[in-house]
């Protein structure tokens, strides 16, 4: 049986690395995991160049993202452009390049790694929530548009995860306060997010599409 080809962004660390390891272990996939040198997500021309030679993709996992936290008065033009490009425009462009192949085969899976802050927000997360709410909008719109081609599109919305981007650099006292607000009283491990993604892209998922799936230990309950 021919291996399904996956394009996974942001695979070098955190959730992306866990997804890469989880899917690699199955032996069911050919995984493309471009580095920043291969495809820079803040450069539209770089995305176009990489995707020109990598369009026969069966599964897209848009995992890469950045989070610039600032009060509204301190948000720079450069920050705005960078956040929109990496978190919102790049995933859309990648999907756009891969959809024709999926339509031809009448099969495809698209996973957008979003966030709890794409469903609600908090102070200083203006830009991050702007882009993650947008990603969830892309997910829902494309689930409607691509369903007739058997292309399933979902967002995974993690809460607090033990990664450098999310929690590892938080002082111990503050981390304890955050844990006390989570019903399970702990942070997620990247492998827990990866196992959810593993199911969503597998042949076992035949009917879940258009969803923003929370995996947050009950934080938003």
C-alpha positions as CSV (number, residue, x, y, z in Angstrom):
1,X,0.0,0.0,0.0
2,X,1.3,3.4,-0.9
3,X,2.3,5.6,2.0
4,X,0.2,8.7,2.6
5,X,2.4,11.9,2.4
6,X,2.1,14.3,5.2
7,X,3.4,17.9,5.2
8,X,4.0,19.0,8.8
9,X,5.3,22.4,9.7
10,X,7.1,23.3,12.9
11,X,8.4,19.8,13.6
12,X,11.7,20.7,15.2
13,X,10.3,21.0,18.8
14,X,7.3,21.0,21.1
15,X,4.0,19.7,19.8
16,X,5.3,19.5,16.2
17,X,8.2,17.2,17.2
18,X,5.8,15.0,19.2
19,X,3.5,14.8,16.2
20,X,6.4,13.9,14.0
21,X,7.6,11.1,16.4
22,X,4.1,9.7,16.9
23,X,3.3,9.5,13.1
24,X,6.8,8.3,12.2
25,X,6.4,5.3,14.6
26,X,3.4,4.0,12.7
27,X,5.3,3.4,9.5
28,X,2.2,4.5,7.6
29,X,3.4,7.9,6.3
30,X,6.0,9.7,4.3
31,X,6.5,12.8,6.3
32,X,7.7,16.1,4.9
33,X,9.0,18.3,7.7
34,X,10.6,21.4,6.1
35,X,13.0,23.4,8.2
36,X,13.1,27.2,8.2
37,X,15.8,27.0,5.6
38,X,13.6,24.8,3.4
39,X,10.5,27.0,3.8
40,X,10.3,30.2,5.7
41,X,6.8,30.8,6.8
42,X,7.2,34.5,7.1
43,X,8.2,34.7,3.4
44,X,5.5,34.2,0.8
45,X,8.0,33.6,-2.0
46,X,9.8,30.9,0.1
47,X,6.4,29.1,0.7
48,X,5.7,29.3,-3.1
49,X,9.1,27.9,-3.9
50,X,8.9,25.0,-1.6
51,X,5.3,24.1,-2.4
52,X,6.1,24.2,-6.2
53,X,7.9,20.9,-5.7
54,X,5.8,19.4,-2.9
55,X,2.2,19.6,-3.9
56,X,1.3,15.9,-3.9
57,X,0.4,15.9,-0.2
58,X,-2.4,13.8,1.2
59,X,-2.4,15.3,4.8
60,X,-1.5,18.8,5.9
61,X,-0.7,19.5,9.5
62,X,-0.2,23.3,10.0
63,X,1.5,23.3,13.4
64,X,4.1,26.1,13.2
65,X,3.2,29.4,14.9
66,X,4.5,32.3,16.9
67,X,3.1,34.1,19.9
68,X,4.0,37.8,20.5
69,X,2.5,39.0,23.7
70,X,2.1,42.7,24.1
71,X,-0.3,45.4,25.3
72,X,-2.2,47.0,22.4
73,X,-0.1,50.2,22.6
74,X,3.1,48.3,22.1
75,X,2.2,46.2,19.1
76,X,4.4,47.2,16.2
77,X,3.7,47.1,12.5
78,X,6.4,44.4,12.2
79,X,4.7,42.3,14.9
80,X,1.4,42.5,13.1
81,X,2.8,41.5,9.7
82,X,4.8,38.7,11.2
83,X,2.0,37.2,13.2
84,X,-0.5,37.3,10.4
85,X,2.0,35.8,7.9
86,X,3.2,32.9,10.0
87,X,0.0,32.0,11.9
88,X,-2.7,32.8,9.3
89,X,-1.5,33.4,5.7
90,X,1.1,30.6,5.6
91,X,-1.3,27.9,6.6
92,X,-3.8,29.1,4.1
93,X,-1.2,29.2,1.3
94,X,0.0,25.7,2.1
95,X,-3.5,24.3,2.1
96,X,-4.3,26.1,-1.2
97,X,-1.3,24.4,-2.9
98,X,-2.2,20.9,-1.6
99,X,-6.0,20.8,-2.2
100,X,-5.9,20.1,-6.0
101,X,-4.1,16.8,-5.3
102,X,-6.5,15.9,-2.5
103,X,-9.5,16.7,-4.8
104,X,-8.1,14.6,-7.5
105,X,-7.8,11.6,-5.1
106,X,-11.1,12.5,-3.4
107,X,-9.3,12.0,-0.1
108,X,-7.4,14.3,2.3
109,X,-6.9,15.5,5.8
110,X,-6.1,19.0,7.0
111,X,-5.3,19.7,10.6
112,X,-4.7,23.2,11.9
113,X,-3.1,23.5,15.3
114,X,-5.0,26.4,16.9
115,X,-5.3,27.2,20.6
116,X,-7.6,27.7,23.5
117,X,-6.9,31.4,22.7
118,X,-8.7,30.8,19.4
119,X,-11.9,30.2,21.3
120,X,-11.6,32.7,24.0
121,X,-8.9,35.2,24.9
122,X,-7.1,37.1,27.7
123,X,-5.2,40.3,28.1
124,X,-2.2,40.9,25.8
125,X,-3.2,38.1,23.4
126,X,-4.8,40.4,20.8
127,X,-2.7,39.3,17.9
128,X,-2.4,35.7,18.8
129,X,-6.2,35.4,19.3
130,X,-6.7,37.3,16.1
131,X,-4.8,34.7,14.1
132,X,-6.1,31.7,15.9
133,X,-9.7,32.7,15.7
134,X,-8.9,33.2,12.0
135,X,-7.4,29.7,11.7
136,X,-10.6,28.3,13.2
137,X,-12.6,30.2,10.6
138,X,-10.5,28.8,7.8
139,X,-11.1,25.3,9.2
140,X,-14.9,25.7,9.3
141,X,-15.2,27.3,5.9
142,X,-13.0,24.7,4.2
143,X,-14.8,21.8,5.9
144,X,-18.0,23.1,4.2
145,X,-16.2,23.7,0.9
146,X,-14.2,20.5,0.7
147,X,-16.5,18.0,2.3
148,X,-17.9,16.8,-1.1
149,X,-14.4,15.7,-2.0
150,X,-13.9,13.6,1.2
151,X,-11.4,16.1,2.5
152,X,-11.8,16.4,6.3
153,X,-10.6,19.7,8.0
154,X,-10.3,20.2,11.7
155,X,-8.6,22.4,14.2
156,X,-6.9,21.1,17.4
157,X,-7.0,23.6,20.2
158,X,-4.5,22.8,23.0
159,X,-4.6,24.5,26.3
160,X,-1.4,24.8,28.5
161,X,1.2,22.3,27.2
162,X,4.7,21.6,28.5
163,X,6.5,23.3,25.6
164,X,9.0,26.1,25.5
165,X,6.5,28.3,23.7
166,X,3.7,27.8,26.2
167,X,4.9,27.0,29.7
168,X,8.5,25.9,30.2
169,X,9.8,29.5,30.7
170,X,7.0,30.4,33.2
171,X,8.2,30.9,36.8
172,X,7.4,28.1,39.1
173,X,5.0,30.1,41.2
174,X,3.0,31.4,38.2
175,X,3.0,27.8,36.8
176,X,1.4,26.6,40.0
177,X,-1.3,29.2,39.8
178,X,-2.1,28.2,36.2
179,X,-2.3,24.5,37.2
180,X,-4.8,25.3,39.9
181,X,-7.2,26.7,37.2
182,X,-7.1,23.4,35.2
183,X,-9.4,20.7,36.5
184,X,-6.8,18.0,35.9
185,X,-4.3,20.1,37.8
186,X,-1.5,19.6,35.3
187,X,-0.2,20.7,31.9
188,X,-0.6,18.6,28.9
189,X,2.3,16.7,27.4
190,X,3.0,17.3,23.7
191,X,2.6,13.5,23.2
192,X,-1.1,13.9,24.3
193,X,-1.8,16.4,21.6
194,X,0.1,14.2,19.1
195,X,-2.1,11.2,19.8
196,X,-5.2,13.2,19.1
197,X,-3.7,14.4,15.8
198,X,-2.7,10.8,15.0
199,X,-6.4,9.7,15.2
200,X,-7.7,12.7,13.2
201,X,-5.4,12.0,10.2
202,X,-5.8,8.2,10.3
203,X,-8.2,6.1,8.3
204,X,-10.2,5.6,11.4
205,X,-11.5,9.2,11.2
206,X,-14.1,9.2,8.5
207,X,-16.7,11.7,9.7
208,X,-15.2,14.3,12.0
209,X,-14.8,17.6,10.1
210,X,-15.2,21.3,10.7
211,X,-14.5,20.9,14.4
212,X,-12.4,23.0,16.8
213,X,-11.4,20.2,19.2
214,X,-10.4,21.3,22.6
215,X,-7.7,19.4,24.5
216,X,-7.2,21.5,27.6
217,X,-7.7,19.3,30.6
218,X,-11.0,21.0,31.2
219,X,-9.7,24.5,31.4
220,X,-12.5,26.1,29.4
221,X,-15.2,23.9,30.9
